[in-house]
């Protein structure tokens, strides 16, 4: 548990600086999660990047991609009839809920992946989430198919309307099917806009009621308009009792669904067409793989940093009984259609060293003598050099190697997969290279060369017989750094997985560190091409768009100035509210606006509700009492609040959390 990772030069300098110290104990106690621990932030982050890689490799232009949500119905008859007694509560039998839901998922996966009821799936990623109130599980799945993206095909798969009632004398299978759909729609697919789903402006957070449309219309840059005929155009309506009143529903209240899945599973689900080529899929994948939300703190005592990440998780993460049972039973948090092998780029003789207190003396002594352990990359270089006359090996890229070769962890070599083993592997295998920041020019040049050309370092530096001294020179001679094309490709590749904050950071790094004598970066052109990736476009109206773009420019300007550069050098427009002139005012306006979401905030949070929570007189009195106590150190700091309706608690807690931030 005291594993350390460092680079060889750093390890040697550490030994020299400490005058021959032979122990790593002075570094403090460090316990960290790895990406292999399900449910942790590194796990979900790795899953997200693997999912974006799968979608980028398997998605075909002009074909349909979908996002699918499948929830648990606590009133399934399989659950009801297995309760111990008639008055037993469902929330007390989380084991039955999880087992029945798992059985339903097996059936659903069979229909999707083997029966192809929604088309042949080329690539998919899914994760399981648990509701906090009753703990019921639900599934989020994003997948791309071989179905041509036409309005007719989407209209056949996704319904967002109430089907017309068949004639009474029609007893055909299709007529009975439509009657069943009409029966189940009010139970599972109608959206009631109550107080719990409205913001302070009275609008539904989910966008209901939806606009009517006579036909299904697909767009490249916004959600599809499904067929939702209005009552004037012949659309159906249903009048249903809700308490003592009766409410009339029309097609604008229908959550998009698949009729076959609705009748087969009789539960709430949502099937949406994923528009665009990459942007929407990125946000669609962000949701299922967002992981838990909490803060992480590390402590420093007497100059030693002690980090205990599992202890922090145990204190801060809430797990419902259903989630705990699912983990105990080994149910998967996430599932990907492909196995993704993560590959790292490092400069020759500069790979990371991993050691603990027992192995540190041997590994560091070997490093001082130049004996370094092999990695995926060095093993590839040796394989390529050894089989240089083999046309297959000679032309295979490092990123493509895992498709036909497997890495022997013990021997640290790549071995060709046997056909018998390949047949047993149910999931295809692809490789993914970790991206490299332009702040490290030589390493970034090696990354770009490895993405485009096969070979070991000597081969990559050999450009038509001319041996270059650095990878950066080789990249320039090969034309990779001669224009803005490499930075355009870098930003386009990054836009598949990075959030707006990370995109701004990468863009600023390119401006600061990417320019050379022969390559003058066209910052304005890159900004115009990728500015939509540098601000959060979720729930963004046209009025808010300009504010968010201006905020992105202000953050980029602050980063440039911290590195001695200006917006003027790159012909970038100056922000209307720069962070450098009046920091206090700028922070208030940009980072705590009531009508603009921060791209660091989870997409389920609507910050517009912070301005005016819907509090009654008693709740407002409680809120002011807690607020005053927060600024009075002599005041009582413990309060008890009891509210039956959970959404009223949500309103007041949201406002309290906002002032505490």
C-alpha positions in Angstrom: 0.0 0.0 0.0 3.1 2.3 0.1 3.6 2.1 -3.7 5.6 5.0 -5.2 5.9 6.1 -8.8 8.6 8.4 -10.2 10.8 9.0 -13.1 14.4 7.8 -13.1 16.1 11.2 -13.1 13.9 12.3 -10.2 14.7 9.2 -8.2 18.4 9.7 -8.7 18.3 13.3 -7.7 16.3 12.4 -4.7 19.0 9.9 -3.6 21.8 12.4 -4.2 20.0 15.3 -2.5 19.3 13.2 0.6 22.9 12.1 0.9 22.5 8.4 0.3 19.1 7.9 2.0 18.0 4.4 1.3 14.3 4.5 2.4 11.1 6.0 1.0 9.5 6.1 4.4 10.1 9.9 4.7 7.6 10.4 1.9 4.8 9.7 4.3 2.0 7.2 4.2 0.1 7.1 0.9 -2.9 4.9 0.1 -4.6 5.7 -3.2 -7.3 4.0 -5.3 -6.4 2.7 -8.7 -8.6 2.7 -11.8 -9.3 -1.0 -11.2 -11.4 -0.3 -8.0 -15.1 -0.2 -9.1 -17.1 2.8 -8.0 -14.1 5.1 -7.4 -13.4 8.3 -9.3 -10.3 6.9 -11.1 -12.5 3.9 -12.2 -15.2 6.1 -13.7 -12.7 8.4 -15.3 -11.0 5.5 -17.0 -14.3 4.1 -18.1 -15.3 7.4 -19.6 -12.1 7.8 -21.6 -12.4 4.1 -22.8 -16.0 4.8 -23.8 -15.1 7.8 -25.8 -12.4 5.8 -27.6 -14.9 3.1 -28.4 -17.4 5.5 -29.8 -14.8 7.3 -31.9 -13.6 4.0 -33.4 -16.9 2.4 -34.0 -19.3 5.2 -34.8 -20.0 5.7 -38.5 -21.0 9.0 -40.1 -24.6 9.0 -41.2 -25.7 6.2 -38.9 -27.8 6.4 -35.7 -26.5 6.6 -32.2 -28.8 6.5 -29.2 -28.8 7.1 -25.4 -31.0 4.7 -23.5 -32.2 4.9 -19.9 -33.8 1.8 -18.3 -35.2 2.1 -14.8 -36.4 -0.4 -12.2 -40.2 -0.7 -11.6 -40.8 -1.5 -7.9 -44.3 -2.7 -8.8 -43.1 -5.5 -11.1 -45.2 -8.6 -10.2 -42.0 -10.6 -9.7 -41.1 -8.3 -6.9 -44.6 -8.1 -5.4 -45.1 -11.8 -5.1 -41.8 -12.4 -3.4 -42.4 -10.1 -0.5 -42.6 -11.9 2.9 -46.0 -10.4 3.7 -48.6 -8.2 2.1 -47.7 -5.1 4.1 -43.9 -5.4 3.7 -42.4 -2.3 2.2 -40.5 -2.6 -1.1 -37.6 -0.5 0.3 -37.0 -3.2 2.9 -36.4 -5.9 0.2 -33.5 -4.3 -1.8 -32.2 -7.8 -2.4 -35.3 -8.8 -4.4 -35.3 -5.5 -6.3 -31.7 -6.0 -7.3 -32.1 -9.6 -8.3 -35.2 -9.0 -10.4 -33.6 -6.0 -12.1 -30.5 -8.0 -12.9 -32.7 -10.7 -14.5 -34.5 -8.1 -16.5 -31.2 -6.6 -17.7 -30.1 -10.0 -18.9 -33.2 -10.3 -21.1 -32.7 -6.7 -22.3 -29.1 -7.3 -23.3 -30.1 -10.4 -25.2 -32.7 -8.4 -27.1 -30.3 -5.5 -27.9 -27.1 -7.4 -28.6 -28.3 -10.7 -30.1 -31.8 -10.0 -31.4 -30.8 -6.5 -32.6 -34.2 -5.0 -31.9 -32.7 -1.5 -32.1 -30.3 -2.4 -34.9 -26.9 -4.1 -34.9 -24.8 -2.5 -32.1 -21.3 -1.5 -33.3 -20.1 -0.1 -30.0 -21.7 0.6 -26.6 -21.0 1.8 -23.1 -23.3 1.6 -20.1 -23.3 2.1 -16.4 -25.6 1.4 -13.5 -26.8 4.1 -11.1 -28.9 3.9 -7.9 -31.6 6.3 -6.9 -31.0 8.0 -3.6 -34.6 7.9 -2.3 -35.7 4.3 -2.7 -32.4 3.0 -3.9 -33.8 1.5 -7.1 -31.2 0.8 -9.8 -31.4 2.2 -13.3 -29.2 1.9 -16.4 -27.7 4.4 -18.7 -26.5 3.1 -22.1 -25.0 4.9 -25.1 -24.5 3.0 -28.3 -24.0 3.4 -32.0 -25.7 1.2 -34.6 -25.6 0.3 -38.3 -29.0 2.0 -38.9 -28.9 4.9 -41.4 -29.8 8.2 -39.6 -33.0 9.0 -41.4 -36.2 10.5 -39.9 -38.1 7.4 -41.0 -35.8 5.0 -39.2 -35.7 7.1 -36.0 -39.5 7.5 -36.1 -39.9 3.7 -36.2 -37.7 3.2 -33.2 -38.5 6.2 -31.1 -42.1 7.1 -30.3 -43.1 10.3 -28.5 -46.8 10.3 -29.1 -49.9 8.5 -28.0 -51.0 6.0 -30.6 -54.5 6.2 -32.0 -57.0 3.8 -30.4 -57.8 0.9 -32.8 -61.5 0.2 -33.7 -63.3 -1.9 -31.2 -63.9 -4.7 -33.7 -60.2 -4.9 -34.6 -58.8 -7.9 -32.8 -55.5 -8.2 -34.7 -52.1 -8.6 -32.9 -51.1 -5.0 -33.9 -54.4 -3.5 -32.6 -53.9 -5.4 -29.2 -50.4 -4.2 -29.1 -51.5 -0.5 -29.5 -54.1 -0.9 -26.8 -51.4 -2.2 -24.5 -49.2 0.8 -25.3 -52.0 3.2 -24.5 -52.6 1.4 -21.3 -49.0 1.5 -20.1 -48.2 5.1 -21.2 -50.0 6.8 -18.3 -48.2 4.5 -15.8 -44.7 4.9 -17.1 -44.1 7.5 -19.8 -46.1 10.7 -18.9 -44.1 13.5 -17.4 -45.9 15.5 -14.6 -44.3 18.9 -14.1 -44.7 19.3 -10.3 -42.9 21.6 -7.9 -40.0 19.2 -7.7 -39.0 19.6 -11.3 -39.5 23.3 -11.8 -36.9 26.0 -11.4 -37.4 29.4 -9.8 -38.7 30.8 -13.2 -41.4 28.1 -13.2 -39.9 26.2 -16.1 -39.5 22.4 -16.2 -35.9 21.3 -15.8 -36.5 18.5 -18.3 -37.9 20.8 -21.0 -41.6 19.7 -20.8 -44.0 20.2 -22.3 -42.1 19.4 -25.5 -43.0 21.3 -28.8 -45.4 19.6 -31.1 -44.2 18.3 -34.5 -46.1 16.6 -37.3 -43.0 14.6 -38.4 -39.7 13.5 -36.9 -36.9 16.0 -37.8 -33.2 15.3 -37.2 -30.7 18.1 -36.6 -27.0 18.2 -36.5 -26.5 20.6 -33.7 -29.6 20.2 -31.4 -31.9 17.4 -30.2 -34.2 15.7 -32.7 -37.8 16.8 -32.9 -39.9 13.6 -32.6 -43.3 13.1 -34.1 -45.7 14.7 -31.6 -48.8 15.8 -33.4 -50.8 18.5 -31.6 -54.5 17.9 -30.9 -55.3 20.3 -33.7 -53.4 18.1 -36.1 -55.1 14.9 -34.9 -52.9 14.1 -31.9 -54.4 11.9 -29.2 -55.2 13.1 -25.7 -55.8 11.1 -22.5 -57.7 12.4 -19.5 -56.6 10.8 -16.3 -57.6 11.2 -12.6 -54.8 12.7 -10.4 -56.1 12.8 -6.9 -59.4 14.6 -6.9 -58.8 16.4 -10.2 -58.6 15.2 -13.7 -55.7 16.1 -16.0 -55.6 16.0 -19.7 -52.4 14.8 -21.3 -51.3 15.3 -24.9 -48.2 14.3 -26.9 -46.2 17.1 -25.4 -46.1 15.3 -22.1 -44.8 12.0 -23.5 -41.2 10.9 -22.6 -39.6 9.4 -25.8 -39.9 5.6 -25.7 -39.7 2.4 -27.7 -43.1 0.7 -27.8 -41.7 -2.9 -27.8 -39.5 -2.3 -24.8 -42.5 -0.6 -23.0 -44.8 -3.6 -23.5 -42.1 -6.2 -22.9 -40.7 -4.7 -19.6 -43.5 -2.4 -18.4 -41.3 0.1 -16.8 -40.1 3.7 -17.4 -37.4 4.1 -19.9 -36.1 6.8 -22.3 -34.7 6.3 -25.7 -33.1 9.4 -27.3 -31.4 10.0 -30.7 -27.8 11.2 -30.1 -27.4 14.1 -32.6 -24.1 15.5 -33.9 -20.8 13.6 -34.5 -19.0 13.8 -31.2 -20.1 16.6 -29.0 -23.4 15.2 -27.8 -22.0 11.8 -27.3 -19.3 13.2 -25.1 -22.0 14.7 -22.8 -24.1 11.6 -23.0 -21.2 9.5 -21.8 -20.3 12.0 -19.1 -23.6 11.4 -17.4 -23.4 7.6 -16.9 -19.7 7.8 -15.9 -19.7 10.9 -13.8 -19.2 8.9 -10.6 -19.7 10.2 -7.0 -19.5 13.9 -6.2 -17.5 14.9 -3.1 -14.4 16.7 -2.0 -11.0 15.1 -1.4 -8.7 16.4 1.4 -5.1 15.5 2.2 -3.4 16.3 5.5 0.2 17.4 6.1 1.8 16.8 9.5 5.4 17.8 10.3 6.3 18.2 6.6 5.0 14.7 5.7 2.0 14.3 3.5 -0.3 11.4 4.5 -3.0 10.5 1.9 -5.6 7.9 2.7 -8.1 7.9 -0.2 -10.1 4.8 0.9 -10.7 6.4 4.3 -11.9 9.6 2.6 -14.3 7.6 0.4 -15.6 5.7 3.4 -16.4 9.0 5.1 -17.9 10.9 2.2 -19.7 8.4 -0.1 -23.3 7.4 0.6 -24.3 4.0 -0.7 -27.9 2.9 -0.7 -28.8 -0.6 0.4 -29.4 -1.6 -3.2 -26.0 -0.4 -4.3 -24.4 -2.2 -1.4 -26.2 -5.4 -2.2 -25.2 -5.1 -5.9 -21.6 -4.7 -5.0 -21.7 -7.7 -2.7 -23.2 -9.8 -5.5 -20.6 -8.6 -7.9 -23.0 -6.9 -10.3 -21.0 -4.7 -12.7 -21.0 -0.9 -12.3 -20.2 -0.4 -15.9 -19.9 -2.4 -19.1 -18.1 -1.6 -22.4 -18.6 -3.4 -25.7 -14.8 -3.4 -26.3 -11.8 -4.1 -24.1 -9.6 -1.0 -24.2 -5.9 -1.4 -23.6 -4.5 1.9 -22.2 -1.0 2.7 -23.6 1.4 5.4 -22.4 4.0 7.5 -24.2 7.3 8.2 -22.6 10.7 9.3 -23.9 13.4 6.7 -24.3 15.0 5.7 -20.9 12.5 8.0 -19.1 9.7 5.5 -18.2 8.1 5.5 -14.8 9.6 3.4 -12.0 7.3 1.7 -9.5 8.7 0.6 -6.2 7.9 0.2 -2.5 10.1 0.1 0.6 11.1 -3.5 -0.1 12.0 -3.2 -3.8 13.3 0.4 -3.8 17.0 -0.4 -3.3 17.2 -2.9 -6.2 15.1 -0.9 -8.7 16.9 2.4 -8.0 20.3 0.7 -8.2 19.4 -0.8 -11.6 18.1 2.6 -12.8 21.5 4.2 -11.8 23.2 1.6 -14.0 20.8 2.2 -16.9 18.8 -1.0 -16.4 15.1 0.0 -16.7 12.0 -2.2 -16.8 10.2 -2.6 -20.1 6.9 -1.0 -20.7 4.2 -1.4 -23.4 6.1 1.1 -25.6 9.7 -0.2 -25.1 8.4 -3.8 -25.7 6.8 -2.5 -28.9 10.1 -0.9 -30.0 11.9 -4.2 -29.4 9.3 -6.2 -31.2 9.4 -3.8 -34.2 13.2 -3.9 -34.4 13.4 -7.7 -34.0 10.8 -8.2 -36.8 11.8 -5.3 -39.0 11.7 -7.5 -42.1 8.1 -8.7 -41.4 5.8 -6.5 -43.4 3.0 -6.9 -41.0 5.0 -5.9 -37.9 6.9 -3.2 -39.8 3.6 -1.4 -40.7 1.7 -1.8 -37.5 1.1 1.3 -35.3 1.7 1.2 -31.6 -2.0 2.0 -31.0 -3.1 -0.9 -33.2 -0.9 -3.5 -31.6 -3.3 -4.7 -28.9 -5.8 -5.8 -31.6 -3.6 -8.7 -32.6 -1.0 -9.0 -29.8 -1.3 -9.4 -26.0 1.2 -8.0 -23.5 2.9 -10.6 -21.2 3.0 -8.8 -17.8 5.6 -11.1 -16.3 8.0 -11.3 -19.3 7.2 -7.7 -20.4 6.9 -8.7 -24.1 4.2 -8.6 -26.8 3.0 -12.0 -27.9 0.7 -12.7 -30.9 -2.7 -14.0 -29.9 -3.5 -17.5 -30.8 -6.7 -17.9 -32.9 -8.2 -20.3 -30.3 -7.8 -17.7 -27.6 -9.2 -14.9 -29.9 -12.3 -17.0 -30.5 -12.9 -17.3 -26.7 -12.7 -13.5 -26.2 -16.2 -12.2 -26.6 -15.3 -8.5 -26.7 -13.1 -7.0 -29.4 -9.9 -5.4 -28.2 -8.6 -1.9 -29.2 -5.8 0.3 -27.9 -5.9 3.8 -26.6 -2.8 6.1 -26.1 -2.9 8.5 -23.3 -2.8 12.1 -24.6 0.3 14.2 -24.0 0.3 17.9 -23.2 2.0 20.4 -25.6 3.8 21.8 -22.5 6.3 18.9 -23.1 7.4 19.6 -26.7 9.7 16.6 -27.1 7.3 14.1 -25.5 4.4 15.6 -27.5 6.4 15.2 -30.7 7.0 11.6 -29.9 3.2 11.2 -29.3 2.3 12.7 -32.6 4.9 10.6 -34.5 3.8 7.4 -32.8 0.1 8.2 -33.7 1.1 8.5 -37.4 4.2 6.3 -38.0 5.4 2.8 -36.9 8.8 2.1 -35.6 11.3 2.6 -32.8 12.9 5.9 -31.8 15.7 5.5 -34.4 13.2 4.9 -37.2 11.0 7.8 -36.1 14.0 10.2 -36.1 15.0 8.9 -39.6 13.3 11.2 -42.1 14.2 10.1 -45.7 17.7 9.2 -44.6 18.3 12.3 -42.5 18.8 11.4 -38.8 17.3 14.1 -36.5 18.6 14.7 -33.1 15.1 15.3 -31.5 11.6 14.0 -32.1 10.5 17.6 -32.5 12.8 18.1 -35.4 11.6 14.8 -37.0 8.0 15.9 -36.6 8.8 19.2 -38.3 10.6 17.5 -41.2 7.7 15.2 -41.7 5.4 18.2 -42.0 3.5 17.5 -38.8 4.4 20.9 -37.2 4.6 23.0 -40.3 1.1 24.4 -40.0 -1.9 24.5 -37.6 -3.1 21.0 -38.7 -1.5 19.2 -35.8 -3.1 21.5 -33.3 -6.4 21.2 -35.1 -6.2 17.5 -34.9 -5.1 17.6 -31.3 -8.1 19.8 -30.3 -10.5 17.7 -32.4 -9.3 14.5 -30.8 -9.5 16.1 -27.3 -13.0 17.4 -27.9 -14.2 13.8 -27.9 -13.5 13.4 -24.2 -12.4 16.6 -22.5 -14.8 18.9 -20.6 -14.8 22.7 -21.4 -12.4 23.5 -18.5 -9.9 21.0 -19.9 -10.4 22.2 -23.4 -9.6 25.8 -22.4 -6.5 24.6 -20.6 -5.3 22.6 -23.6 -6.0 25.5 -26.0 -4.1 27.9 -23.8 -1.1 25.4 -23.6 -1.1 25.2 -27.4 -1.0 29.0 -27.7 1.8 29.3 -25.1 4.0 26.3 -25.9 3.0 25.2 -29.4 4.4 27.9 -31.6 7.8 27.5 -33.5 9.8 29.6 -35.9 8.2 27.8 -38.8 4.7 27.3 -37.3 2.9 30.5 -36.2 -0.2 29.4 -34.4 -3.4 30.9 -35.8 -5.1 31.3 -32.5 -8.2 33.1 -33.8 -8.9 30.4 -36.4 -8.5 27.6 -33.7 -10.8 29.6 -31.4 -13.5 30.0 -34.0 -13.3 26.2 -34.8 -13.5 25.0 -31.2 -15.0 27.8 -29.1 -18.2 25.8 -28.8 -16.1 23.1 -26.9 -14.8 25.7 -24.4 -18.0 26.5 -22.6 -20.8 24.5 -21.2 -23.7 24.3 -23.7 -26.0 22.3 -21.5 -29.3 24.2 -21.0 -27.7 27.2 -22.7 -30.0 29.7 -24.3 -29.0 32.2 -27.0 -28.9 35.0 -24.4 -26.6 33.0 -22.1 -24.3 31.8 -24.9 -22.6 35.2 -25.2 -22.0 35.3 -21.4 -20.5 31.9 -21.4 -18.2 32.6 -24.4 -17.1 35.8 -22.7 -16.4 33.9 -19.5 -14.3 31.3 -21.4 -12.2 34.2 -23.0 -11.6 35.7 -19.6 -10.3 32.5 -18.2 -8.0 31.9 -21.2 -6.8 35.5 -20.9 -5.9 35.0 -17.3 -3.9 31.9 -18.2 -2.0 33.6 -21.0 -1.1 36.6 -18.9 0.3 34.2 -16.2 2.7 32.9 -18.9 3.7 36.3 -20.2 1.4 36.3 -23.3 -1.6 38.4 -24.3 -4.8 37.9 -26.2 -3.6 40.6 -28.7 -0.6 38.4 -29.8 -3.0 35.7 -31.1 -5.7 38.1 -32.5 -8.2 36.8 -29.9 -11.1 39.1 -28.9 -10.7 40.6 -25.5 -13.4 39.6 -23.0 -15.9 42.2 -21.9 -15.4 41.4 -18.3 -11.7 40.4 -17.8 -10.7 38.7 -14.6 -7.6 40.9 -14.4 -9.2 44.3 -14.0 -11.7 43.8 -11.2 -11.2 40.3 -9.7 -13.9 40.6 -7.1 -16.6 41.9 -9.5 -15.5 39.4 -12.2 -15.7 36.5 -9.8 -19.1 37.4 -8.6 -20.4 37.9 -12.2 -18.7 34.9 -13.8 -18.5 32.2 -11.2 -21.6 32.8 -9.1 -24.2 33.9 -11.7 -27.8 32.9 -11.1 -28.6 32.3 -14.7 -25.4 30.7 -16.0 -24.3 27.2 -15.2 -20.7 26.5 -14.4 -19.2 23.8 -16.6 -17.7 22.3 -13.4 -21.1 21.8 -11.9 -22.9 18.5 -12.4 -25.4 18.6 -15.2 -28.3 17.7 -12.8 -27.8 21.0 -10.8 -29.8 24.0 -12.0 -28.1 27.0 -10.5 -31.0 29.3 -11.5 -32.8 27.9 -8.5 -30.3 29.4 -6.2 -31.6 32.9 -6.7 -35.0 32.3 -5.3 -35.9 29.0 -3.8 -39.6 28.2 -3.4 -39.7 28.5 0.4 -42.8 29.1 2.5 -42.8 31.4 5.5 -41.7 28.8 8.0 -38.9 27.4 5.7 -37.7 30.9 5.0 -37.5 31.6 8.7 -35.5 28.4 9.2 -33.2 29.4 6.4 -32.5 32.8 7.8 -31.9 31.3 11.3 -29.2 28.9 9.9 -27.7 31.6 7.7 -27.3 34.0 10.7 -25.8 31.2 12.8 -23.3 30.5 10.1 -21.7 33.9 10.6 -22.0 34.0 14.4 -19.4 31.8 16.1 -21.3 32.0 19.5 -24.6 30.7 18.0 -26.0 27.2 18.2 -24.7 25.0 15.3 -27.1 22.1 15.4 -30.7 22.2 14.0 -33.4 19.7 13.2 -35.7 20.1 10.2 -38.6 17.8 9.4 -40.4 18.1 6.1 -42.5 15.4 4.5 -42.1 16.4 0.9 -38.5 15.6 -0.3 -38.5 18.4 -2.9 -39.2 21.0 -0.3 -36.1 19.7 1.6 -34.2 19.9 -1.6 -35.1 23.5 -2.1 -33.9 24.7 1.3 -30.8 22.4 1.4 -29.8 23.7 -2.1 -30.0 27.3 -0.9 -28.1 26.5 2.3 -25.4 24.7 0.4 -25.1 27.7 -1.9 -24.4 30.2 0.9 -22.0 27.8 2.5 -20.0 27.7 -0.7 
